[in-house]
Amino acid sequence: MTATAAVTGDLDNPYALSHLDALESEAVHIFREVAGEFERPVILFSGGKDSIVMLHLALKAFAPAAVPFSLLHVDTGHNFPEVLDYRDRTVERHGLRLHVASVQDFIDRGELRERPDGTRNPLQTVPLLDAIEKSRFDAVFGGGRRDEEKARAKERVFSLRDEFGGWDPRRQRPELWQLYNGKHSPGEHVRVFPLSNWTELDVWQYIAREKIELPAIYYAHEREVFARNGMWLAPGEWGGPKDGESLETRQVRYRTVGDMSCTGAVDSDADTIEAVITEIAASRLTERGATRADDKMSEAAMEDRKREGYF
């Protein structure tokens, strides 16, 4: 089979896999591998598009049986209401078990302090590691992709985390021929990234092919926003807008969804999945590079947080 046939599918060969079929097959293999190697895996599920696709793949991997993993959401308290509503409906529809680790609970107990800038995204690490330790999760599925950010680009599919949840790039293991090593010592766990080799465009093309429902904020809509540091942010109890920042109604959509305080919207008229795919194909900025303030705190912001136990 030629390289072109392997990517696009060979019309003369009914057994040739399309590009999306190959990515789906790899992800399904990863889910089944984890089910066979680990005792207490969990899927990080925020209601964002990557975690939605990840759950869809998990459902496919084990159908017609139930997914043998529960879900975990680290709730900052500053989430978009549309996304939380989608999360709850999805959990109910599929009869899944959802664990919620609340940043607000840790703040109320004095174990975390609010940041001066109001963002809670960096505060998710402590509740995440606490939930992993208390529930004894030994494998944690995340929706990270290598095309998103340079620190994620060098992380393996099976990413070993030490007893403090930290990531050390020097402890990366080879993954030749899709052979994954899940061995870990007591107290350690493994983060698993089934979408590592996907791009943002792959994700959207797969969503279109599989007719996967998403929260409405991923499509163009009118919303009150204000400008800060080159991004359109939504107002909220987290502290925006400040003096000198004025609200205006614009037609926007979200490429990625996180804490409201650090997730920017983009001007867009893409109100259908076909229009979104066209828009992404023409984009020259990654979704996190264009819309995530937490990744702009420093050149190594993501890697620093990963070393501390972040997603």
C-alpha positions in Angstrom: 0.0 0.0 0.0 1.3 3.5 -0.8 1.7 6.2 1.8 -1.1 8.1 0.1 -3.4 5.1 0.3 -2.6 4.6 4.0 -3.7 8.2 4.7 -6.7 8.7 2.4 -7.8 5.1 2.0 -7.5 3.1 -1.2 -10.7 2.9 -3.1 -9.4 -0.3 -4.8 -8.6 -1.9 -1.4 -11.6 -2.2 0.9 -9.3 -3.1 3.8 -7.3 0.0 3.6 -7.7 2.4 6.6 -8.4 6.0 6.1 -6.5 8.6 8.1 -9.3 8.9 10.7 -9.8 5.1 10.9 -6.1 4.7 11.7 -6.3 7.3 14.5 -9.5 5.7 15.8 -7.9 2.2 15.7 -4.8 3.4 17.6 -6.9 5.1 20.3 -9.2 2.1 20.8 -6.1 -0.1 21.1 -4.7 2.2 23.8 -8.0 2.1 25.8 -8.0 -1.7 25.7 -4.3 -1.9 26.6 -4.9 0.2 29.7 -8.0 -1.9 30.6 -5.7 -5.0 30.5 -2.7 -3.5 32.3 -4.1 -1.3 35.1 -6.5 -1.9 38.0 -8.2 1.6 38.5 -8.1 3.8 35.4 -10.1 7.0 35.2 -10.9 9.3 32.3 -10.5 13.1 32.8 -13.7 14.6 31.5 -14.4 18.3 31.4 -17.0 18.5 28.7 -14.5 20.0 26.3 -14.2 18.6 22.7 -11.1 16.5 23.3 -12.5 14.8 26.3 -15.8 14.3 24.5 -14.0 12.6 21.6 -12.0 10.5 24.1 -15.2 9.3 25.8 -16.7 8.5 22.4 -13.7 6.4 21.6 -13.9 4.6 25.0 -17.6 3.8 24.4 -16.6 2.3 21.0 -13.7 0.4 22.4 -15.9 -1.6 24.9 -19.3 -1.7 23.2 -21.7 -3.3 23.7 -20.3 -3.6 27.3 -20.2 -0.5 29.6 -17.0 1.6 29.8 -15.0 0.0 32.6 -13.7 3.4 33.8 -15.2 6.2 35.8 -14.8 9.9 34.9 -13.0 12.7 36.8 -13.6 16.4 36.5 -11.5 19.0 38.2 -14.0 21.8 38.7 -12.4 25.3 39.0 -15.8 26.9 39.9 -15.3 29.2 36.9 -16.5 26.8 34.2 -18.8 27.8 31.3 -22.4 26.8 32.3 -23.1 25.3 28.9 -20.1 22.9 29.3 -21.2 21.8 32.8 -24.7 21.2 31.6 -23.3 19.1 28.7 -21.1 17.1 31.2 -24.0 16.3 33.4 -26.3 15.2 30.6 -23.6 13.0 29.1 -22.9 11.3 32.4 -26.6 10.6 32.9 -27.1 9.4 29.3 -24.4 6.8 29.5 -24.9 5.8 33.1 -21.4 6.7 34.0 -19.8 7.5 37.4 -18.4 11.0 37.8 -15.9 12.1 40.4 -15.7 15.9 40.9 -12.6 17.5 42.5 -13.5 21.0 43.5 -11.0 23.8 43.5 -13.5 25.9 45.6 -13.5 23.2 48.3 -9.7 23.5 48.7 -10.0 27.3 48.8 -12.7 27.1 51.5 -10.5 24.8 53.6 -7.5 27.1 53.3 -5.5 24.6 51.3 -5.3 26.9 48.2 -5.3 30.6 47.8 -6.9 32.7 45.0 -4.4 34.1 42.6 -4.3 37.9 42.1 -5.3 37.6 38.5 -8.4 35.5 39.4 -7.5 32.5 37.2 -7.9 29.1 38.8 -6.5 26.9 36.0 -3.1 26.6 37.7 -4.9 25.7 41.0 -6.3 22.5 39.5 -3.1 20.5 40.2 -3.6 20.0 44.0 -7.3 18.8 43.7 -6.3 16.5 40.8 -3.5 14.9 42.7 -5.6 14.6 45.8 -8.4 12.8 43.9 -5.8 10.4 42.2 -4.3 9.5 45.6 -7.6 9.1 47.5 -9.3 7.0 44.8 -6.0 5.1 44.1 -6.2 5.7 40.3 -3.2 4.1 38.6 -3.9 5.3 35.1 -5.4 8.7 34.2 -6.6 9.3 30.6 -6.2 12.8 29.3 -7.2 14.5 26.1 -3.8 16.2 25.5 -2.5 16.3 21.9 1.1 16.8 20.7 0.1 19.6 18.3 -1.3 21.8 21.1 1.9 22.9 22.8 5.6 22.2 22.8 5.7 20.5 26.2 2.9 18.2 25.2 4.7 17.5 21.9 7.5 15.7 23.7 5.3 13.6 26.1 4.7 9.9 25.4 1.3 8.2 25.1 2.0 6.5 28.4 3.5 9.2 30.6 4.9 8.1 33.9 4.3 10.3 36.9 6.2 10.0 40.2 4.7 9.7 43.7 4.1 13.5 43.8 2.4 13.5 40.4 5.3 15.2 38.7 6.5 14.6 35.1 10.2 14.1 34.4 11.0 14.2 30.6 14.1 12.2 31.3 12.1 9.2 32.5 10.2 8.9 29.2 10.0 5.4 27.8 10.3 4.3 24.2 7.1 3.3 22.5 8.3 1.4 19.4 5.7 -0.5 17.4 2.9 0.8 19.7 4.2 -1.2 22.6 3.4 0.6 25.8 5.0 0.0 29.2 2.7 0.7 32.1 5.0 -0.6 34.8 5.1 1.8 37.8 6.1 1.7 41.4 3.7 2.0 44.4 2.5 5.6 44.7 3.3 6.4 41.0 0.7 6.5 38.3 0.6 6.8 34.5 -1.1 9.5 32.4 -2.4 8.1 29.2 -3.0 10.2 26.0 -5.1 8.4 23.4 -5.3 11.5 21.2 -1.5 12.2 21.2 -1.2 11.8 17.5 -4.3 13.7 16.5 -4.4 17.3 15.4 -7.2 19.9 16.1 -8.3 19.4 12.5 -8.4 15.6 12.9 -10.6 16.0 16.0 -13.1 18.2 14.2 -13.2 15.9 11.1 -13.8 13.0 13.4 -16.6 14.9 15.2 -18.2 15.6 11.8 -17.9 11.9 10.7 -19.2 10.5 13.9 -21.9 13.2 14.3 -20.8 13.9 17.9 -22.8 16.5 19.8 -20.7 19.4 21.4 -21.6 22.3 23.7 -22.9 25.2 21.7 -20.1 27.5 22.6 -17.8 25.7 20.1 -19.9 27.3 17.3 -20.3 31.0 16.4 -22.8 32.8 18.6 -23.3 36.3 20.1 -21.8 36.8 23.5 -20.8 39.7 25.8 -17.0 39.8 26.0 -14.2 42.3 26.8 -10.6 42.7 25.6 -7.6 41.8 27.7 -4.1 41.0 26.6 -5.2 40.4 23.0 -8.0 38.0 23.8 -11.8 38.2 24.1 -12.8 37.1 27.6 -16.2 36.4 29.1 -17.3 38.4 32.2 -17.8 36.5 35.4 -17.4 36.4 39.2 -13.7 35.6 38.8 -13.0 39.3 38.3 -13.7 40.6 34.9 -14.1 43.1 33.4 -11.9 45.5 35.5 -12.0 49.3 35.4 -11.2 50.5 31.9 -12.4 47.2 30.3 -15.7 47.6 28.5 -18.1 44.9 27.5 -19.2 44.6 24.0 -21.4 42.1 22.1 -19.5 40.2 19.4 -20.0 37.0 17.3 -17.5 34.6 18.7 -16.8 30.9 19.3 -14.4 28.9 21.5 -11.6 26.7 20.0 -10.8 25.3 23.4 -12.7 25.3 26.7 -11.2 25.8 30.2 -11.4 28.2 33.1 -13.5 31.3 32.0 -10.8 33.6 33.4 -8.1 32.4 31.0 -10.0 31.0 27.9 -10.4 33.5 25.1 -13.0 33.4 22.4 -12.2 34.1 18.7 -14.1 36.2 16.3 -15.9 33.8 14.0 -19.0 33.3 11.8 -18.4 29.5 11.8 -21.8 28.3 13.1 -21.7 24.9 11.4 -19.2 22.0 11.7 -18.3 22.4 8.1 -17.5 26.1 8.6 -15.4 25.3 11.7 -13.4 22.8 9.8 -12.7 25.3 7.0 -11.7 27.9 9.5 -9.3 25.6 11.4 -7.7 24.4 8.1 -6.8 28.0 7.3 -5.6 28.9 10.8 -1.9 29.4 11.5 -2.1 29.5 15.3 -2.7 26.5 17.6 -5.8 26.6 19.7 -3.9 27.0 23.0 -1.5 29.6 21.5 -4.4 31.7 20.3 -6.8 31.5 23.2 -5.2 30.3 26.5 -3.8 33.0 28.8 -2.4 30.4 31.2 0.0 29.2 28.6 1.4 32.7 28.1 2.6 33.2 31.6 6.1 32.1 30.5 7.8 30.3 27.7 7.8 27.1 29.7 4.5 27.6 31.5 3.0 24.3 30.4 6.1 22.2 31.1 6.5 23.8 34.6 3.0 22.9 35.5 3.4 19.4 34.2 6.5 18.9 36.4 4.2 19.9 39.3 1.5 17.3 38.4 -0.7 19.3 36.0 -2.6 17.6 33.1 
